[in-house]
Structures are given as structure tokens and as C-alpha cells.
Amino acid sequence: MADTPGNPLFVRARIAQGLHTQEEFTEAFEGAARELGFKLTVSVRQVRRWESGKPGWPHPSARTVLQALLRSPVEELGFARPVRNVGEAVAATTPHDGPVKRRDFVTYSLAAVGAVSVPVSPDEILTQDMADPLDRLRSVLTGGGAECRKEPSHPKALAQASASAKRQIQKCHYSSVARGLPDLLVELEPRHGSAEERRQLDRVAVEAYHVASSLLLKNDDAPSAWIAAERSMAAARRTADAAAIASASRILAHAVTAVGHHRQGVGVAVRGADEVSGSVSRSSPGMVAVFGALLLRGAWAASAAGDRDMAEALLNEAGRAAELLEDSNLQGTAFGPNNVLLHRVSIALTLGDAGRALTEARKVSVPTLAVAERRAVFWTDVARALHSCGRTEKATAALLAAEGEAPEEVRSRPVVRELIGELLMRDRGGRVPVLRSLASRAQVTV
């Protein structure tokens, strides 16, 4: 007679789904995880453990997959949720009239501390999915990631997907962009096709890799952003299009500067501007926009290098270009007179002059700024300047305005969360109650 399994509930549920062997279950588990967006695998050894008399408590991602695959709550699959209450745990495992063993008490106490569940086995940690949602994007940039579809998408569809990603990042919907961008970049890898199709793919790649670099910069990953920016520039060179070269030069200057090579970042921007300046004319507003945006990025790089004169010269040149346009979002740049003023605020801050930043901020017409990301950045810069001047309550008000424009810009960006933490440190007495609620939404420790 075959031995009765230690966890018959799990075994019956597995067989009920047509998974008659543990090997079949591991394959089905991996497929279900993939459909749910998890990068999870499970070994036959782990399945045996789940079918034993002491199956443990699966980690959160595994519980989600198990419930979807076996169509039952995990509690009905023979798993028992660990006891988290210290008193209950001690009462359940220790006779009331006997001493509490120190090791048992410490174990249950640790399990009750905080919101983080204490693992009960190495597997609970080692089989977790990737915690960083940008890891898949990094994998694609370094030669890994998902395989391309068997039937590649038409360049027009890829162009639409790239334009959508650009709109999403300008709305500060960063998590949405992070989910969809890796698949788009995979499809932009070199493929067989006509020369015209390759040119179309290169034009899409310029902006798609620009978006990837921007997303990585927003998350303080300048090295990965540099890789994406180089891909954008390489595609731009292949197109030999002045607007594409200006756009790629702008993001490359940003990434190089963010890595810490400030003067090299200025050089990228200035050389790019010189190269495309002959294509700039009033009759080509889109070209004016990318040219002006490139000058602004160069001005910011110069301020990071501490070169006030170069920063001012490039700002003035961008201002002259902005006189040819109204505020708009041509070529996805959000370039215009108000955007130049916004950069004056940011550059004053970078140069350590918070007072001047606040003076320049008074000149900005916020509703005229073309995209939510620019409006949120403006209010964040104002908050930084106010914080530098010791005005915690007004700095918090500026951050609330930024959150109103674009919640993810405030709640997910490391630099903004760091600012919230600094404001909390200054407001130890709790004089600004709304700061605590903002910190809670941004998951900054109060």
C-alpha cells in the first residue's frame, strides 16, 4: 500500500488540476507565475516539502501563484499561517505551568516584530522574484531579458508604443513605463528587413532608448541610463537626422553628467548643439524645440560642473530659441519660455543659490508648463529651495503641490523621498502634521 502523503489536501488539489506528477506541477507553476508577472520557479524538492506533514508557509509571491494554479486559498491546501502574536505563540507551544524556553521565546518574538515576515527556510528568500521593477529593463540593456516575439511587430506599431511610453513618463506614470518598456526594446534589436524598415526602427529606437534612460535617471541609476543613452545616440547617428541627433545628445549629456562626468556632459551638449545648429529655423518649430531643450541640458550640466558663466550663456541661448515658440510639447520636449524659467530655478539650486532660485520661481507660470512632469519638478525644486532656507512648512506645501500634479514623482523618486526624510528630521516636534501623512504615502520612515 502506498504511503499516505503528509499533506493530502495539496496532493488532491494538484491532481484535480491534471498535474499527476511533481514534475508536471513544477512546469505548470512556472507558467502560471509568468502569466502573473512573477519570475518564479519551484523545484521538485520544494514540491515534496509542500506535500509533507510540515509544508511551511509559502512566501507571498508563491502563495499568489499557488492560489491561481490550484484554484483554492492556501489555507485549504494544507498550509498553516505562522502565529505572529507572541502571547498566542507561547501559549500554544508551552505548558502554562512550565518555563518558557529562551530559544522558543526569541524565535516567536522575532516573528512578531514589525511588518516584515521572518523566513522559516532559505527557500522562502532564495526563490523570491526580483524586488526591483527595473531589473528587467537592465537585463535587456545588458543583453538579457525576454525573447522577441515570433512575429515581430510592424515599425508603425512600435512607434506608437514608443510615443505612448513617452507620454506616460511625462505624466510620471513610471511603474507603467517600467512594465512595458523592456518588451519594446527587445523588438528594436537589429533584425532582417528592408533598409527602409531598419531606418524606421532606428527612428523609434532614438526615442525609446531616450525614455529608458530618463526612467533610469529618475530612479538614480545613472550607469544604466548611460547605456540606454548611448543606444539612443547610436540609432540617431544611423538616421543622420538632425532632430534625432539633438534629442539623443540631450539624454546622453544628462546621463554622462549624472554619472559625475560634469564637464564631459557639457561637451556632449555643446558639440551636439554645434552639429545641428544649421538645421534650426523659425520654419521648423520642432527642430527649435529639441535644440532649445539640448541647450538647457547643457546649462544644467555646466551648473553641475560649477561653471556659472557657461551655464548662464547656454541659458541665454536657450532663451533666444524659446522666443521663437510658445510653451508646448513639440518633439516631447516641453520646451518654451516657461521651461527656460524653470531651468533657471533648478540651475540656481544646483549652484547653491536657494534665494535666487526662489526669486526665479516667482516668474514661472506653472499652468503654462506643458506636461505634468515639468510642473511636478518645478514644485519639487521650490520645496528644495524652501528647505534650504529653513522653511519647512512651506517646503511641505510645495511638495503637496508636486504630489497633486504627479503622485509617482513624489512617492517613488529617491531624491524626493530623501528630501521628505530631511524635512522630517527638521520637524521633530511635529509642527507640520501634513508632513507625516505625506511621508506615509511616500513610505518614508516617520
VMD Tcl script that draws the C-alpha trace (Angstrom):
set ca {
  {0.00 0.00 0.00}
  {1.31 3.42 -0.90}
  {2.13 5.74 1.95}
  {-0.44 8.40 2.70}
  {1.04 11.83 1.87}
  {1.70 14.16 4.78}
  {-0.37 16.90 3.12}
  {-3.20 15.15 1.23}
  {-5.06 18.44 0.65}
  {-2.24 19.72 -1.54}
  {-1.86 16.42 -3.42}
  {-5.59 16.19 -4.18}
  {-5.67 19.78 -5.42}
  {-2.68 19.14 -7.68}
  {-4.19 16.01 -9.21}
  {-7.56 17.74 -9.60}
  {-5.85 20.18 -11.98}
  {-4.47 17.30 -14.07}
  {-0.95 17.60 -12.64}
  {-0.30 13.94 -11.85}
  {3.42 14.21 -11.15}
  {5.50 16.65 -9.20}
  {7.50 17.39 -12.36}
  {4.30 18.41 -14.17}
  {3.44 20.66 -11.27}
  {6.80 22.50 -11.39}
  {6.32 23.28 -15.08}
  {2.74 24.45 -14.53}
  {3.82 26.57 -11.56}
  {6.47 28.38 -13.61}
  {3.97 29.05 -16.41}
  {1.34 30.39 -14.01}
  {3.98 32.62 -12.36}
  {4.99 34.02 -15.72}
  {1.39 34.85 -16.60}
  {1.01 36.67 -13.29}
  {4.17 38.70 -13.88}
  {6.43 36.87 -11.42}
  {9.85 35.46 -12.19}
  {9.46 32.37 -10.02}
  {10.44 28.72 -10.30}
  {9.93 25.82 -7.92}
  {11.95 22.62 -7.58}
  {10.62 19.08 -7.17}
  {12.28 19.11 -3.77}
  {10.20 22.11 -2.76}
  {7.01 20.40 -4.01}
  {7.86 17.38 -1.85}
  {8.20 19.71 1.11}
  {4.78 21.26 0.41}
  {3.34 17.73 0.29}
  {4.97 16.71 3.55}
  {3.49 16.83 7.03}
  {5.32 20.14 7.66}
  {4.83 22.13 4.48}
  {5.78 25.52 5.94}
  {4.21 28.79 4.85}
  {4.96 29.90 1.25}
  {6.25 33.42 0.67}
  {3.73 35.98 -0.73}
  {4.50 35.58 -4.44}
  {4.38 31.79 -4.22}
  {1.06 31.97 -2.35}
  {-0.40 34.09 -5.17}
  {0.71 31.58 -7.81}
  {-0.46 28.55 -5.80}
  {-3.92 30.00 -5.30}
  {-4.25 30.80 -9.01}
  {-2.89 27.44 -10.18}
  {-4.76 25.18 -7.74}
  {-7.86 27.37 -7.52}
  {-8.01 27.28 -3.72}
  {-6.91 29.51 -0.83}
  {-3.57 28.38 0.54}
  {-5.18 27.63 3.91}
  {-7.25 24.96 2.11}
  {-4.11 23.45 0.62}
  {-2.75 22.26 3.95}
  {-0.64 25.31 4.77}
  {-0.90 26.96 8.18}
  {-0.20 30.65 8.59}
  {2.59 31.22 11.15}
  {1.46 32.58 14.51}
  {2.59 36.19 14.81}
  {1.33 37.12 18.26}
  {3.95 36.44 20.92}
  {1.49 35.61 23.66}
  {-0.51 33.25 21.47}
  {2.62 31.55 20.21}
  {3.97 30.92 23.69}
  {0.60 29.72 24.95}
  {0.20 27.34 22.02}
  {3.62 25.73 22.33}
  {4.50 25.92 26.03}
  {2.63 24.37 29.01}
  {1.18 27.09 31.19}
  {2.88 25.70 34.26}
  {6.28 25.17 32.64}
  {9.15 27.53 31.90}
  {9.36 29.32 28.57}
  {12.46 28.20 26.69}
  {14.58 31.21 25.74}
  {15.17 29.97 22.18}
  {11.42 29.49 21.57}
  {10.58 32.87 23.00}
  {13.20 34.67 20.92}
  {12.04 32.90 17.76}
  {8.41 33.90 18.22}
  {9.38 37.42 19.30}
  {11.36 37.92 16.11}
  {8.39 36.71 14.10}
  {6.20 39.31 15.74}
  {8.49 42.31 15.18}
  {7.49 44.83 12.52}
  {5.67 44.23 9.28}
  {8.40 42.08 7.69}
  {7.72 38.37 7.99}
  {10.65 36.32 9.25}
  {11.56 33.49 6.84}
  {11.20 29.94 8.09}
  {13.51 28.43 5.47}
  {16.20 29.54 3.00}
  {13.83 28.73 0.14}
  {11.47 31.47 1.27}
  {14.16 34.02 0.48}
  {16.10 32.44 -2.35}
  {13.14 31.81 -4.66}
  {11.60 35.25 -4.38}
  {11.04 37.24 -7.54}
  {13.17 40.30 -8.34}
  {12.37 43.12 -5.94}
  {13.42 45.94 -8.26}
  {10.94 46.50 -11.11}
  {13.73 48.00 -13.23}
  {15.85 44.84 -13.18}
  {14.16 43.51 -16.30}
  {14.94 46.74 -18.15}
  {18.58 46.49 -17.03}
  {18.69 42.88 -18.23}
  {17.53 43.92 -21.70}
  {20.13 46.69 -21.85}
  {22.88 44.22 -20.96}
  {21.85 41.53 -23.41}
  {19.35 39.50 -21.39}
  {15.60 39.78 -20.95}
  {12.68 38.29 -22.80}
  {12.86 36.74 -26.24}
  {11.42 38.65 -29.17}
  {8.02 37.65 -30.49}
  {7.94 35.08 -33.28}
  {6.10 37.61 -35.43}
  {7.85 40.99 -34.98}
  {5.61 44.00 -34.69}
  {5.33 46.46 -37.56}
  {7.52 49.57 -37.14}
  {4.38 51.72 -37.05}
  {3.06 49.78 -34.03}
  {6.43 50.11 -32.32}
  {6.42 53.86 -33.00}
  {3.01 54.10 -31.37}
  {4.24 52.12 -28.35}
  {7.29 54.38 -28.01}
  {5.14 57.52 -28.24}
  {2.83 56.08 -25.58}
  {5.79 55.39 -23.27}
  {6.94 58.98 -23.75}
  {3.50 60.30 -22.82}
  {3.37 58.03 -19.77}
  {6.74 59.18 -18.47}
  {5.73 62.81 -18.93}
  {2.68 62.03 -16.81}
  {5.06 60.45 -14.25}
  {3.45 57.02 -14.62}
  {6.84 55.42 -14.05}
  {5.66 51.98 -12.92}
  {3.57 51.60 -16.07}
  {6.52 52.53 -18.28}
  {8.80 50.10 -16.43}
  {6.42 47.21 -17.15}
  {6.07 47.73 -20.89}
  {9.39 49.22 -21.99}
  {11.60 46.09 -21.88}
  {9.47 44.25 -24.45}
  {9.55 47.30 -26.74}
  {13.35 47.50 -26.56}
  {13.70 43.80 -27.34}
  {11.71 44.30 -30.54}
  {14.01 47.15 -31.57}
  {17.04 44.88 -31.70}
  {18.56 44.53 -35.22}
  {16.53 42.23 -37.44}
  {16.32 41.23 -41.06}
  {14.31 43.54 -43.27}
  {14.50 46.25 -45.88}
  {16.73 49.30 -45.49}
  {13.62 51.46 -45.08}
  {12.29 49.24 -42.29}
  {15.60 49.46 -40.46}
  {15.55 53.26 -40.78}
  {12.06 53.30 -39.30}
  {13.19 51.10 -36.40}
  {16.17 53.39 -35.77}
  {13.90 56.42 -35.55}
  {11.77 54.61 -32.98}
  {14.87 53.44 -31.10}
  {16.12 57.00 -30.63}
  {13.09 57.92 -28.54}
  {12.51 54.51 -26.92}
  {16.04 54.40 -25.51}
  {15.67 58.07 -24.56}
  {12.63 57.10 -22.47}
  {14.54 54.18 -20.93}
  {17.41 56.46 -19.96}
  {15.00 59.03 -18.48}
  {13.27 56.36 -16.40}
  {16.58 55.08 -15.05}
  {17.75 58.60 -14.23}
  {14.52 59.20 -12.32}
  {15.50 56.18 -10.23}
  {19.09 57.34 -9.65}
  {20.62 54.64 -11.86}
  {22.93 56.83 -13.95}
  {25.25 54.00 -15.16}
  {22.36 52.05 -16.71}
  {20.94 55.31 -18.07}
  {24.24 55.95 -19.84}
  {23.96 52.57 -21.61}
  {20.46 53.43 -22.83}
  {21.55 56.94 -23.88}
  {24.42 55.50 -25.93}
  {21.92 53.20 -27.68}
  {19.78 56.26 -28.45}
  {22.78 58.12 -29.89}
  {23.88 55.15 -31.99}
  {20.40 54.92 -33.53}
  {20.35 58.68 -34.11}
  {23.67 58.52 -35.96}
  {22.27 55.84 -38.23}
  {19.30 58.03 -39.12}
  {21.54 61.05 -39.85}
  {18.57 63.19 -38.78}
  {19.40 66.48 -37.00}
  {16.40 66.36 -34.65}
  {17.21 62.78 -33.66}
  {20.86 63.68 -33.00}
  {19.81 66.67 -30.87}
  {17.39 64.51 -28.87}
  {19.98 61.78 -28.31}
  {22.66 64.34 -27.40}
  {20.35 65.78 -24.76}
  {19.78 62.48 -22.94}
  {23.44 61.46 -23.33}
  {24.57 64.77 -21.78}
  {22.16 64.14 -18.90}
  {23.38 60.59 -18.27}
  {27.08 61.45 -18.52}
  {26.62 64.36 -16.11}
  {24.58 62.25 -13.70}
  {27.39 59.69 -13.53}
  {29.64 62.52 -12.32}
  {31.48 63.48 -15.51}
  {30.16 67.02 -15.48}
  {32.48 68.71 -17.95}
  {32.15 65.82 -20.37}
  {28.39 66.24 -20.12}
  {28.75 69.90 -21.08}
  {30.92 68.84 -24.01}
  {28.31 66.39 -25.28}
  {25.64 69.11 -25.19}
  {27.77 71.83 -26.81}
  {29.07 69.58 -29.58}
  {25.56 68.35 -30.28}
  {24.22 71.90 -30.44}
  {27.01 72.96 -32.80}
  {26.35 69.97 -35.06}
  {22.63 70.63 -35.52}
  {22.51 74.44 -35.30}
  {22.46 74.77 -39.09}
  {19.08 72.97 -39.17}
  {17.42 75.35 -36.70}
  {15.00 77.88 -38.19}
  {11.72 79.57 -37.36}
  {10.05 77.50 -40.06}
  {10.94 74.27 -38.22}
  {9.49 74.64 -34.71}
  {10.10 71.00 -33.82}
  {13.80 71.45 -34.52}
  {13.83 74.65 -32.46}
  {12.30 72.74 -29.56}
  {14.87 69.91 -29.50}
  {17.71 72.40 -29.99}
  {16.50 74.57 -27.11}
  {16.00 71.56 -24.85}
  {19.57 70.44 -25.63}
  {20.91 73.88 -24.65}
  {19.01 73.69 -21.35}
  {20.52 70.29 -20.59}
  {23.95 71.72 -21.33}
  {23.27 74.63 -18.96}
  {22.33 72.20 -16.21}
  {25.49 70.16 -16.84}
  {27.56 73.35 -16.63}
  {25.95 74.22 -13.30}
  {26.80 70.73 -12.01}
  {30.40 71.45 -13.05}
  {30.27 74.74 -11.12}
  {30.72 76.78 -14.31}
  {28.37 79.74 -13.77}
  {29.42 81.59 -16.91}
  {28.83 78.65 -19.23}
  {25.51 77.85 -17.54}
  {24.36 81.46 -17.99}
  {25.49 81.59 -21.62}
  {23.62 78.40 -22.51}
  {20.52 79.56 -20.62}
  {20.53 82.82 -22.54}
  {20.94 80.99 -25.83}
  {18.02 78.72 -24.92}
  {16.00 81.81 -24.04}
  {16.57 83.24 -27.50}
  {15.42 79.96 -29.04}
  {12.33 79.99 -26.81}
  {11.36 83.41 -28.21}
  {10.54 81.60 -31.46}
  {7.96 79.36 -29.73}
  {5.09 79.35 -27.31}
  {5.14 76.80 -24.48}
  {4.24 73.44 -25.98}
  {5.35 69.83 -26.06}
  {6.85 69.72 -29.53}
  {9.04 66.64 -30.05}
  {8.24 65.64 -26.47}
  {10.49 68.38 -25.07}
  {8.01 70.60 -23.17}
  {10.27 73.43 -24.40}
  {9.22 77.06 -24.28}
  {9.76 80.33 -22.36}
  {8.42 78.93 -19.09}
  {10.57 75.84 -19.35}
  {13.61 78.10 -19.63}
  {12.50 79.89 -16.44}
  {12.01 76.53 -14.72}
  {15.59 75.58 -15.59}
  {16.81 78.88 -14.13}
  {15.27 77.76 -10.83}
  {16.90 74.34 -11.00}
  {20.29 75.70 -12.05}
  {20.32 78.29 -9.28}
  {19.71 75.46 -6.83}
  {22.49 73.36 -8.32}
  {24.84 76.33 -7.94}
  {23.85 76.59 -4.27}
  {21.81 79.81 -4.50}
  {18.43 78.95 -2.97}
  {17.48 82.62 -2.65}
  {17.91 83.24 -6.36}
  {16.03 80.03 -7.10}
  {13.02 81.36 -5.18}
  {13.28 84.71 -6.97}
  {13.30 82.97 -10.36}
  {10.42 80.73 -9.27}
  {8.13 83.76 -8.91}
  {8.44 84.35 -12.66}
  {7.18 80.88 -13.66}
  {3.60 80.45 -14.87}
  {3.00 76.91 -13.64}
  {-0.25 76.24 -15.58}
  {1.59 77.07 -18.80}
  {4.14 74.29 -18.32}
  {3.19 71.74 -20.93}
  {3.44 68.42 -19.04}
  {2.75 67.13 -15.54}
  {6.35 66.00 -15.02}
  {7.63 69.56 -15.57}
  {5.06 71.01 -13.18}
  {5.93 68.43 -10.52}
  {9.67 69.09 -10.97}
  {9.05 72.82 -10.57}
  {7.24 72.37 -7.26}
  {9.90 69.92 -6.08}
  {12.64 72.45 -6.86}
  {10.69 75.10 -4.96}
  {10.46 72.71 -2.00}
  {14.21 72.11 -2.13}
  {14.88 75.85 -2.14}
  {12.49 76.47 0.75}
  {14.05 73.61 2.71}
  {17.48 75.18 2.19}
  {16.09 78.39 3.64}
  {14.72 76.56 6.69}
  {11.04 77.00 5.76}
  {9.77 73.50 6.49}
  {6.04 74.19 6.38}
  {6.17 75.97 3.03}
  {8.51 73.31 1.63}
  {5.93 70.69 2.61}
  {3.20 72.72 0.90}
  {5.28 72.79 -2.29}
  {5.73 69.01 -2.14}
  {1.98 68.58 -1.73}
  {1.53 70.68 -4.88}
  {4.02 68.42 -6.67}
  {2.13 65.36 -5.45}
  {-1.09 66.84 -6.77}
  {0.46 67.18 -10.21}
  {2.15 63.77 -10.31}
  {1.93 61.41 -7.29}
  {4.61 59.00 -8.53}
  {7.12 61.83 -8.93}
  {6.87 62.46 -5.18}
  {6.16 59.00 -3.82}
  {8.69 56.93 -5.77}
  {11.66 59.10 -6.75}
  {14.61 58.53 -4.38}
  {15.68 62.18 -4.43}
  {12.22 63.40 -3.38}
  {11.85 60.74 -0.69}
  {15.25 61.81 0.66}
  {14.00 65.41 0.82}
  {10.92 64.27 2.76}
  {13.20 62.44 5.19}
  {15.26 65.60 5.72}
  {12.12 67.62 6.38}
  {11.03 65.03 8.94}
  {14.37 65.28 10.70}
  {13.97 69.04 10.93}
  {10.35 68.84 12.12}
  {10.98 66.53 15.07}
  {8.34 68.34 17.14}
  {5.58 67.52 14.65}
  {4.64 71.15 13.92}
  {3.69 70.21 10.35}
  {1.19 67.31 10.67}
  {0.60 67.01 6.90}
  {4.29 66.16 6.51}
  {3.68 62.89 8.39}
  {0.86 61.87 6.09}
  {2.95 62.76 3.03}
  {5.82 60.68 4.41}
  {3.46 57.77 4.96}
  {2.26 57.89 1.35}
  {5.86 58.01 0.14}
  {6.80 55.16 2.52}
  {9.40 57.30 4.25}
  {10.02 56.23 7.84}
  {8.43 58.69 10.24}
}
mol new
graphics top color blue
foreach p $ca { graphics top sphere $p radius 0.5 }
foreach p [lrange $ca 0 end-1] q [lrange $ca 1 end] { graphics top cylinder $p $q radius 0.2 }
display resetview
